[in-house]
Amino acid sequence: MKIKIQKKKNLRILLLLVLLSSCEDPFLRFSHETYECEKNQYYLKKIILLNKREGDFADIYIAEKFYKIKIKKNSKKFLVLSKLDPKIHIKIDKKNSSAIVNLDKNLFSLKCKKYFFRM
């Protein structure tokens, strides 16, 4: 009788460990990254990433306008965002939070501050 109870306990603990180890962060409900860029002549103010998978969309604010922009590549070092209308291409270096932006054939570099929120 005691052996069966002990086996059930061990099985439950093993199952719990397998479930917890398969998750990247089991207690994380959601997170988002925000890049706030320095003042610039093109008024690119903020880049918000709610989802970070390739194919998802990020939000950007340019001159008080809001745009949805597609995440083309997301690696440990770089994040690449792209949109066709208006033509926007942004490459963010995650280590130093700098961005290279191509906005309607105007190429410029920005220094941004990264804010990371987790809950």
C-alpha positions in Angstrom: 0.0 0.0 0.0 2.8 2.5 1.0 4.7 1.5 -2.1 1.8 2.4 -4.4 1.3 5.8 -2.7 5.1 6.5 -3.0 5.1 5.5 -6.7 2.2 7.9 -7.4 4.0 10.7 -5.6 7.1 10.1 -7.5 5.2 10.0 -10.8 3.5 13.3 -10.0 6.8 15.0 -9.1 8.4 13.6 -12.3 5.5 14.8 -14.4 5.6 18.3 -12.8 9.4 18.5 -13.4 9.0 17.6 -17.1 6.2 20.2 -17.6 8.2 22.9 -15.8 11.5 22.1 -17.6 9.8 22.2 -21.1 8.8 25.9 -20.6 11.3 28.7 -21.2 10.0 30.6 -18.2 7.0 28.8 -16.6 5.9 31.8 -14.5 6.1 34.4 -17.2 2.7 35.6 -18.3 3.8 38.1 -20.9 6.7 40.5 -21.7 7.4 43.3 -24.1 10.4 45.3 -25.2 10.4 49.0 -25.9 13.1 51.0 -27.7 12.8 54.7 -27.2 15.0 56.5 -29.7 16.8 59.8 -29.3 15.4 62.9 -31.0 15.9 62.8 -34.7 14.9 64.6 -37.9 12.5 61.8 -38.9 10.7 61.8 -35.6 11.0 58.0 -35.0 10.2 57.9 -31.3 9.4 54.4 -30.2 9.5 50.8 -31.3 7.4 48.4 -29.2 7.7 44.6 -29.5 4.8 42.7 -27.9 5.5 39.4 -29.7 9.1 38.6 -30.7 8.6 35.8 -33.2 9.4 36.1 -36.9 6.3 37.0 -38.8 4.7 38.8 -35.9 4.2 42.6 -35.9 5.8 45.4 -33.9 4.4 48.9 -33.3 6.4 52.0 -34.2 5.7 55.7 -33.8 6.9 58.1 -36.4 5.8 61.8 -36.2 2.8 61.0 -34.1 1.7 58.3 -36.5 1.4 54.6 -35.5 2.5 51.8 -37.9 2.5 48.0 -37.7 5.7 46.6 -39.0 6.6 43.0 -39.6 9.4 41.2 -37.7 11.6 39.7 -40.4 14.4 38.3 -38.2 14.9 38.0 -34.5 18.2 36.6 -33.2 20.2 37.1 -30.1 22.2 39.9 -31.7 19.9 41.6 -34.1 16.2 42.4 -34.8 15.1 43.2 -38.3 11.8 45.0 -39.0 10.3 45.8 -42.4 7.3 47.4 -44.0 6.5 48.2 -47.7 4.1 51.2 -47.4 5.6 53.5 -46.4 8.9 51.8 -47.0 10.6 51.3 -43.7 13.5 48.9 -42.8 14.9 48.9 -39.3 17.8 46.8 -38.0 18.3 46.9 -34.3 21.6 45.8 -32.6 20.3 44.3 -29.3 23.6 44.6 -27.4 24.0 48.4 -27.7 20.4 49.3 -28.6 21.4 51.1 -31.7 19.2 51.1 -34.8 20.0 51.6 -38.5 16.8 52.9 -40.2 16.0 53.1 -43.9 12.9 55.3 -44.2 11.7 56.2 -47.7 15.3 56.0 -49.1 16.7 58.0 -46.2 19.3 56.1 -44.2 20.2 57.1 -40.7 21.5 55.6 -37.4 19.9 56.1 -34.0 20.8 55.4 -30.4 17.9 54.1 -28.5 17.2 53.1 -24.9 15.8 49.6 -24.3 13.1 49.0 -21.7 12.1 45.4 -20.9 8.9 44.6 -19.1 8.1 41.1 -17.7 5.1 39.9 -15.8 
